[in-house]
Amino acid sequence: MRRLGSVQQKIPCVFLTDVKEEASRKHEHQQFQVVATENVNPVALEANVDCAFATEKLDGTCCYVALYQGQFYLWARLDRKPNKQAEKRFRKHQHTHKSCKDFSWNVEEDFKIVPESWIPAHRVKHSNGHPIPDEHGHIPGWVPVQKSNKQYCWHSSVVDYELGVALVLKPGCDDDDLLEITALPLADLQEQTLELIGTNVNGNPYGLGSKKQPIHCLVPHGSIPVRNPPPVNFQLLRSWFQENCEGRVEGIVWHCNDGTLIKIHRHHLGLRWPDGETRLGSRPAVVRLGGASAAYSDSEGLLSWFSPLNGQRFSRLQDVHF
């Protein structure tokens, strides 16, 4: 499985963006819409995006695998956000100056309290020993997923810390279209970011599981290639998303040779998501837990449910059921 860029920061759009005063299609209660212009972002040009490796942008929640108290853990994304008073000041500055630049933060007083185990994401800038917010007023970071924390119960369902494994969805080795549901050692995923997708994440665009039998899994970032991606051109990309069966995805993330990540989202182009059956949900899938599948039968999470399905093939990922 090709290992590509880790998603630790917000990824810039492949086109320069503009803000429209209309309700967001992506974020409820957001009264503005970020849309792409037809001008390619200089950051993308500098990173030579035309030669980059295009992968599917997944619609879930971002996770990270790293050590915690000497053991490999799954970490959930938790951005440190401003408190109400600071948020009000920030929005007022943004409205007055039409920009976030030159806003002055008091990092010790302006931000909500986070758990002691919270860590800032890689490449977050620091000042006087404190992590400082990005242009959106957030400090990206992570918290370890602990079984006792019900807030992260769906994260917990895809890992077994006693066995040191995670439930992962990845491309199959012997078929371009086939997806494989497998268990991978957390140690093999260290310092990688992954997307948690499934029944109770972001409205379940991929149609996984059901309310009675929820299904979730982790997808390593950069692991699902986009086949025959269109050139970086506004109209060509828009047509591809609308007319090509490969375009039934939330977006594209380009992994550039210098490590830069660039993205496009359907909402940037004024397109709906989800819009009918998704490309990922309609691909065939097989459960391959290997010879250790019997050991997973006593697991507390989803591995115990997948154990009896070892070797079983489904015509579509969304048809997987217990």
C-alpha positions, 0 to 999 in steps of 0.5 A, a space after each residue: 500500500 503506497 504511503 503518501 502525505 499525512 493530513 495534519 493541516 487544512 489542505 489548500 484548494 487547487 483553485 483560488 477561492 472566493 467567499 459568497 454571501 449565501 448559505 453554505 452547502 457543506 456547513 449547516 448554520 454557516 451563512 457564507 459559501 467558499 467557492 472556487 474561481 477558475 484561477 489555479 492556486 499558485 501553491 498548486 502550480 509551484 508544487 507542480 500539481 499536474 504531475 501529482 498523484 491523485 487520490 479520492 478525498 474521503 468524507 469522514 473524520 480525520 484520525 492519526 496513529 501515534 504512541 500514547 503512554 508507550 503504546 500505539 493508539 488511534 487519535 481523534 481530531 480535536 481542533 482547539 477553538 476560540 471561546 465565545 468572546 474571542 470568536 466574536 472579536 475575531 469575526 468582527 475583525 474578519 468582517 471589518 477588514 475582509 481578512 483574518 490577517 493582523 488579528 491579535 490572539 491571546 493564546 492563554 486566554 482566548 481558547 477553550 480548554 482541551 484535555 491534558 492529553 491533547 497535542 497540536 498537529 505537526 507543523 503548527 506554529 508556536 510562539 513563546 512555547 504556545 501553539 498559535 492558531 491558523 488563519 481560521 482561528 483554530 489550532 489543529 490537534 489530536 486526542 488519544 481515543 480511549 475506550 472510556 470516552 463515549 464521545 469517541 465510541 465509533 473510533 473505539 469500535 475499529 481498534 483493539 488495543 490488546 491485540 494492537 490492531 485496527 480495522 482498515 479498508 484498503 484497495 485489494 492486491 489482486 484486483 484494481 476495483 476490489 476493496 479489502 476489509 482487513 486488520 492491520 497492526 497499529 504499529 504498521 500505521 504509525 504516524 499515518 493519518 486515516 479517515 474514519 468512515 461509516 454509519 454514524 460519521 458525516 451522514 454516512 454518504 457511503 451507505 455502510 451498515 445500519 442503525 441496528 448494525 453500524 459499520 465503521 472502518 479506517 481508510 489510510 489517506 492517499 490509499 484510494 487512487 483516482 483512475 484517469 483523473 482530469 487535468 487541473 482545469 475548472 470546467 474539465 473537473 466540473 464535467 468529470 464530477 458530473 458525468 464520469 462514474 469515477 467522479 462520484 467522489 467527494 473530491 480529489 486530493 493531489 499528493 505532489 512530489 515535494 510533499 504538498 497536498 492540494 484538494 478540490 471538493 465538489 462544493 467548491 464547484 457548486 456541486 452537490 454531495 452526496 449525489 446518488 450512489 458513491 464510487 466507493 460504496 459501489 465497489 466490490 469488497 472482500 473481508 480478509 482477516 488472514 489466519 488470525 481471524 479466530 483471535 478476533 472473535 473475542 474482540 470488543 469492537 467490530 473485529 468480532 463481528 467481521 471474524 465470521 465473514 472472513 473470506 466472504 466477498 460482497 458485490 458492493 461495499 455498501 452491501 456488507 452486513 453481519 
